[in-house]
């Protein structure tokens, strides 16, 4: 997958995981939703790792501080790639 596709899928999966988290706040006994939440969280974790291996850290909390500031900065990326 390319950077844009990875970010799009990661965003969708994280959105679904968050919505399930909110749902589970009021429906703690829903086993099916709990299982779905685990699957979405696992998939989000996998996508984050895949993205960071391909394109570098997503934010300053991942990787070393050095890798975060080495760049390239967001405006230095070419439109179609990492």
N, C-alpha and C positions, 0 to 999 in steps of 0.2 A: 504494500500500500504506500501511497505517497503521503506527504505531510498533510495536505489539505484533507484527504480522505480519513486519515487517522484522527485528526482534530475533530472532524465532523462526527465520526462514530463515537469518539470519546465523549464529546459533548452530549450526544443523545443518551449514551449509557449512564453518564453521571446524572443527567436530568431524571432518568427513570429511577435510578437508585435513590435520589433525594426525595422524589415523590413517594416512593415506597416507604422511605424513612418517616415522612410526615404522616402517611396513612397508618403506619404501625404505632405512632404515638397514641392514636385513639382506638386501635384495634389490635391490642397486644397478643391476643390469642389466635390470630389468623395465621395458621401454620403455612398455608400456601403462599401468602404474601411474604412471610418471613423467609421462606426458601427462595422465592424470586429475588428478594432483597440481597440475599447472600450471593446469588448467581450474578446479579448486576454489579455488585461491589467487587467480586472476583474478576469479572470481565473488565471493569474500569481499571483495576490494578494492572492487569495484563496489557491493556492498551497504553497505559502510562509508561510502563517499562519499554514496550515496543517503540513508542514515540521517542523516548529519551535516548534509546540506543541508536535510533536513526538520525535524530535531529538535535539532540542535546536537551538540557534541562528545561522543563516547562515553567518553573519559577525558581526563585532564589533558595527555596527550602530543599530542593533536590540537587544532588551532585555537590561538588565543592564550590565554595564561593569563587574560586579561581576560574572554574569552567563557566560560571555564570557571567563574569565580566569580560572574558576573552572574546565573546561575541561569536558570530556576528550579531549586531543589534537588529531588532525587528525591521528597521527601515533599510538594512543592508542586504536582506534576502532578495533573491530574484523572485519574480512573481510565481513561478511554477515549481520551485524546489526548495530544498533545505540549504 
